[in-house]
Amino acid sequence: MSVSVVPKSAVVVPTVEQSPTVPLVAAGEAVGLKRSATYDAHKAGKLPFPVLECGGKYQVPTAALRRLLELDGPSLHPELP
């Protein structure tokens, strides 16, 4: 599978307080993947974050994405998965 990459700077990841989840495509963009590459990686089980299906839409927990991207200090939200 070839992976298409987008600039990471193009995406703003909200805080957990702003949004408990983010759309799958936005999470993919945050790690440098284009839309189709994100869906392909999800189907293959190759994404580095959990994906939830909510009402027919794919969502990613904001806390998990922020932790992956190291946007929060390690002790800011110790109670979150």
C-alpha positions in Angstrom: 0.0 0.0 0.0 1.5 3.4 -0.9 0.8 6.2 1.5 0.0 9.8 0.5 1.2 12.3 3.0 -0.1 15.8 3.8 1.7 18.5 5.8 1.2 18.0 9.6 1.0 21.7 10.1 -2.3 21.9 8.2 -4.3 20.4 11.0 -5.2 21.8 14.4 -6.0 19.2 17.0 -8.6 20.4 19.6 -8.2 19.8 23.3 -10.3 17.1 25.0 -12.4 19.9 26.5 -13.1 21.4 23.1 -14.1 18.0 21.5 -13.9 14.5 23.0 -13.5 13.0 19.6 -12.3 14.1 16.1 -13.3 12.7 12.7 -11.1 9.9 11.4 -10.0 11.9 8.4 -8.8 14.8 10.6 -6.9 12.4 12.8 -5.3 10.9 9.7 -4.3 14.3 8.5 -2.8 15.1 11.9 -0.4 12.1 11.4 0.3 13.1 7.8 -2.1 10.9 5.9 -4.5 11.9 3.1 -8.1 10.8 3.2 -7.9 7.7 1.1 -4.7 6.5 2.8 -6.4 7.0 6.2 -9.4 4.8 5.2 -7.0 2.2 3.7 -4.9 2.1 6.9 -8.1 1.8 9.0 -9.4 -1.1 7.0 -6.0 -2.8 7.3 -5.9 -2.1 11.1 -2.7 -0.1 10.7 -3.6 3.2 12.4 -1.6 4.2 15.5 -4.7 5.3 17.4 -8.1 3.7 18.3 -11.1 4.3 16.0 -14.7 4.3 17.2 -17.8 4.0 15.0 -20.4 6.4 16.2 -23.7 6.7 14.3 -22.1 5.4 11.1 -19.2 7.8 11.3 -15.6 7.0 12.4 -14.2 9.0 15.3 -10.9 9.0 17.1 -10.7 9.9 20.8 -9.0 13.3 21.1 -7.0 12.2 24.2 -5.5 9.3 22.3 -4.5 11.4 19.3 -3.0 14.2 21.4 -1.0 11.6 23.4 0.3 10.1 20.1 1.3 13.5 18.9 2.8 14.4 22.3 0.7 17.6 22.5 0.0 17.2 26.2 2.4 16.7 29.1 2.4 13.2 30.4 0.6 14.1 33.6 -2.0 16.6 32.3 -4.7 14.0 31.9 -3.6 10.8 33.7 -7.2 9.6 34.1 -7.8 9.4 30.3 -7.0 6.3 28.2 
